[in-house]
Amino acid sequence: MKRKIFFLILLLGCFIGFNDFHPKDARADTPGTQEILNRMEKKYAGNDFSADFHQVSSLTALEITETASGKVFFSHPGKMRWEYLVPTQHQIISNGTSLWIYRPDENQVVRGDAQAFFNSGAGGAFLSNISLVREKYNAHIETNKADTDHITLVLEPKKESPDIKSIHIRILKTNDQIVQVSTHNPYGDTTTLDFWNIVFKKIELSRFEFTTPDGVDLIEMN
């Protein structure tokens, strides 16, 4: 149980990365970076969308890698619903204020404060509030001449964080859709989220609420 919760907390606040390449000609104050930020904000600010996702989480020290996949829904500001289907079914839901982690196989719901976990924007949480990118991070473009279809935007926390070293956002050039978010922490632990079947469409607010079913244990998470 502790191991399962640890990997969920990785998703909520401290994931993924590729490497730490910092090209001198692509820093946060270059027009290219600002243009990408503007395009990303225009695409995602205030827009609801859903997508299929695949997640890979690795704990370097323990040499453990776990994968999962499912469906995710986002609505501004701060609303998310992660429906994990493989390898086990569970849900992570936030209405922007409260957070619920529901594991039906364990007959248990964990409830906590959404801001405490999602305020940094890590783990793809910024997709429900795109303003977190400029507010919390410095950005620069990572140059990859071998990949002509995507732009990779690298975010580094403005304030030193014990949980986040950098976040990498992979953006499809043809339509500005974010197809991958990766974050890594100072300990080398990583998580990568790949997105596809992305659909921009209004989502009912009820999807971001949760009522604990009768007979299910409710645990408050501080």
C-alpha positions as CSV (number, residue, x, y, z in Angstrom):
1,M,0.0,0.0,0.0
2,K,2.8,2.5,0.9
3,R,4.5,1.8,-2.4
4,K,1.3,2.4,-4.4
5,I,0.7,5.7,-2.6
6,F,4.3,6.7,-3.2
7,F,3.9,6.3,-7.0
8,L,0.7,8.3,-6.8
9,I,2.4,11.1,-5.0
10,L,5.1,11.0,-7.7
11,L,2.4,11.8,-10.2
12,L,0.9,14.6,-8.0
13,G,4.1,16.4,-7.5
14,C,7.6,15.3,-8.5
15,F,8.2,13.7,-11.9
16,I,10.2,13.2,-15.0
17,G,12.9,14.2,-17.4
18,F,15.2,13.5,-20.3
19,N,18.4,15.3,-19.6
20,D,19.8,18.6,-18.4
21,F,20.9,20.2,-21.7
22,H,20.9,24.0,-21.6
23,P,21.8,25.5,-25.0
24,K,23.2,29.0,-24.6
25,D,21.3,30.3,-27.6
26,A,17.8,29.2,-26.4
27,R,17.3,30.8,-23.0
28,A,14.0,32.1,-21.5
29,D,14.4,35.6,-22.8
30,T,14.8,34.6,-26.4
31,P,11.9,35.4,-28.8
32,G,11.6,31.8,-29.7
33,T,10.8,30.7,-26.2
34,Q,8.3,33.5,-25.6
35,E,6.6,32.7,-28.9
36,I,6.2,29.0,-27.8
37,L,4.8,30.1,-24.4
38,N,2.3,32.4,-26.1
39,R,1.2,29.6,-28.5
40,M,0.9,27.1,-25.7
41,E,-1.2,29.5,-23.6
42,K,-3.4,30.4,-26.5
43,K,-4.0,26.7,-27.1
44,Y,-4.7,25.6,-23.5
45,A,-5.8,28.6,-21.5
46,G,-9.5,28.2,-20.5
47,N,-10.0,25.2,-22.8
48,D,-11.3,21.9,-21.6
49,F,-9.8,18.8,-23.1
50,S,-9.4,15.0,-22.7
51,A,-6.8,12.6,-23.8
52,D,-5.5,9.0,-23.5
53,F,-2.3,8.7,-21.6
54,H,0.6,6.3,-20.8
55,Q,2.7,6.8,-17.7
56,V,6.2,5.5,-16.9
57,S,7.5,6.1,-13.4
58,S,11.0,5.2,-12.2
59,L,12.7,5.1,-8.8
60,T,16.4,5.3,-9.5
61,A,17.6,4.3,-6.1
62,L,15.4,1.2,-5.9
63,E,15.8,0.4,-9.6
64,I,12.0,0.2,-9.9
65,T,10.0,1.1,-13.0
66,E,6.2,1.0,-13.2
67,T,3.8,1.7,-16.1
68,A,0.2,2.6,-16.2
69,S,-2.4,4.0,-18.8
70,G,-5.9,5.4,-18.9
71,K,-7.9,8.5,-19.7
72,V,-7.5,12.0,-18.4
73,F,-9.7,15.1,-18.4
74,F,-8.7,18.7,-17.7
75,S,-10.7,21.9,-17.1
76,H,-9.5,25.4,-16.1
77,P,-8.7,26.3,-13.5
78,G,-7.3,23.4,-11.6
79,K,-9.8,20.6,-12.4
80,M,-8.5,17.2,-13.3
81,R,-9.7,13.6,-13.5
82,W,-7.2,10.8,-14.1
83,E,-8.9,7.4,-14.8
84,Y,-6.3,4.7,-14.6
85,L,-7.4,1.5,-16.4
86,V,-4.1,-0.5,-16.5
87,P,-2.7,-2.3,-14.6
88,T,-5.4,-1.6,-12.0
89,Q,-8.4,0.7,-12.0
90,H,-8.3,3.7,-9.8
91,Q,-9.0,7.4,-10.1
92,I,-7.4,10.7,-9.1
93,I,-9.9,13.6,-9.1
94,S,-9.6,17.3,-8.3
95,N,-12.2,20.1,-8.5
96,G,-9.4,22.6,-7.9
97,T,-9.9,22.6,-4.2
98,S,-10.1,19.0,-3.0
99,L,-8.3,16.0,-4.2
100,W,-9.6,12.4,-4.1
101,I,-7.7,9.2,-4.8
102,Y,-10.1,6.3,-5.2
103,R,-8.9,2.7,-5.3
104,P,-12.0,0.5,-5.6
105,D,-9.9,-2.7,-5.3
106,E,-8.9,-1.6,-1.9
107,N,-12.3,-0.2,-1.0
108,Q,-10.6,3.1,0.0
109,V,-10.7,6.8,-0.8
110,V,-7.9,9.2,0.2
111,R,-8.9,12.9,0.4
112,G,-6.6,15.9,0.6
113,D,-5.9,19.5,-0.4
114,A,-5.5,19.9,-4.1
115,Q,-3.4,23.0,-3.8
116,A,-0.8,21.2,-1.6
117,F,-0.1,18.8,-4.4
118,F,-0.9,20.6,-7.7
119,N,0.2,24.1,-7.1
120,S,3.7,23.5,-8.6
121,G,2.2,22.3,-11.8
122,A,4.3,19.2,-11.9
123,G,3.2,15.8,-13.2
124,G,1.1,17.5,-16.0
125,A,-0.9,19.5,-13.4
126,F,-0.2,22.7,-15.2
127,L,-2.4,21.5,-18.1
128,S,-5.4,22.5,-15.9
129,N,-3.9,25.9,-15.2
130,I,-1.4,27.0,-17.9
131,S,-0.5,30.2,-16.1
132,L,1.6,28.1,-13.6
133,V,4.2,27.8,-16.3
134,R,5.2,31.4,-16.4
135,E,4.4,31.9,-12.7
136,K,6.5,29.1,-11.3
137,Y,9.2,28.4,-13.9
138,N,11.9,29.8,-16.1
139,A,11.8,28.3,-19.6
140,H,14.1,27.6,-22.5
141,I,13.9,25.6,-25.7
142,E,15.9,22.4,-25.9
143,T,17.4,21.9,-29.3
144,N,17.1,18.5,-31.0
145,K,18.0,18.6,-34.7
146,A,17.0,14.9,-35.0
147,D,13.4,15.7,-34.1
148,T,11.9,18.0,-36.7
149,D,8.2,17.4,-35.7
150,H,8.4,18.6,-32.1
151,I,9.6,21.4,-29.9
152,T,10.8,20.6,-26.4
153,L,10.3,23.3,-23.8
154,V,12.3,22.9,-20.6
155,L,11.0,24.4,-17.3
156,E,13.2,25.0,-14.3
157,P,11.7,26.2,-10.9
158,K,12.2,29.8,-10.1
159,K,12.5,28.8,-6.5
160,E,14.7,25.9,-5.5
161,S,12.5,22.8,-5.0
162,P,13.2,19.6,-3.1
163,D,10.8,17.7,-5.4
164,I,11.3,19.2,-8.9
165,K,14.5,19.7,-10.9
166,S,13.0,20.2,-14.3
167,I,9.9,19.6,-16.4
168,H,10.2,18.9,-20.2
169,I,7.2,19.6,-22.4
170,R,7.1,18.1,-25.9
171,I,4.9,20.1,-28.3
172,L,3.8,19.0,-31.7
173,K,4.7,21.8,-34.2
174,T,1.7,21.3,-36.5
175,N,-1.0,22.1,-33.9
176,D,0.8,23.2,-30.7
177,Q,-0.6,20.2,-28.8
178,I,1.4,18.9,-25.8
179,V,2.1,15.2,-26.5
180,Q,4.5,14.5,-23.6
181,V,5.2,15.9,-20.2
182,S,8.3,14.7,-18.3
183,T,9.5,15.7,-14.9
184,H,12.6,14.7,-12.8
185,N,13.5,15.4,-9.3
186,P,16.9,16.0,-7.7
187,Y,17.1,12.3,-6.7
188,G,16.9,11.1,-10.3
189,D,13.4,9.8,-10.0
190,T,11.5,10.2,-13.2
191,T,8.0,10.0,-14.7
192,T,6.9,10.4,-18.3
193,L,3.4,11.1,-19.4
194,D,2.6,10.6,-23.1
195,F,-0.8,11.9,-24.4
196,W,-2.7,11.1,-27.6
197,N,-6.3,11.2,-28.9
198,I,-6.4,14.8,-27.6
199,V,-9.9,16.3,-27.9
200,F,-10.8,19.9,-27.0
201,K,-14.4,19.9,-25.9
202,K,-16.4,21.3,-23.0
203,I,-16.5,18.9,-20.0
204,E,-19.3,18.8,-17.4
205,L,-18.1,20.1,-14.1
206,S,-19.7,17.1,-12.3
207,R,-16.8,14.9,-13.7
208,F,-14.4,16.7,-11.4
209,E,-16.4,16.0,-8.2
210,F,-16.4,12.9,-6.1
211,T,-18.8,11.4,-3.6
212,T,-17.5,8.6,-1.4
213,P,-19.5,5.4,-2.0
214,D,-21.3,3.8,0.9
215,G,-19.1,1.3,2.7
216,V,-15.8,2.7,1.3
217,D,-13.2,3.8,3.8
218,L,-12.3,7.5,3.7
219,I,-8.8,8.5,4.7
220,E,-7.8,12.2,5.2
221,M,-4.4,13.0,3.8
222,N,-2.5,15.9,5.4
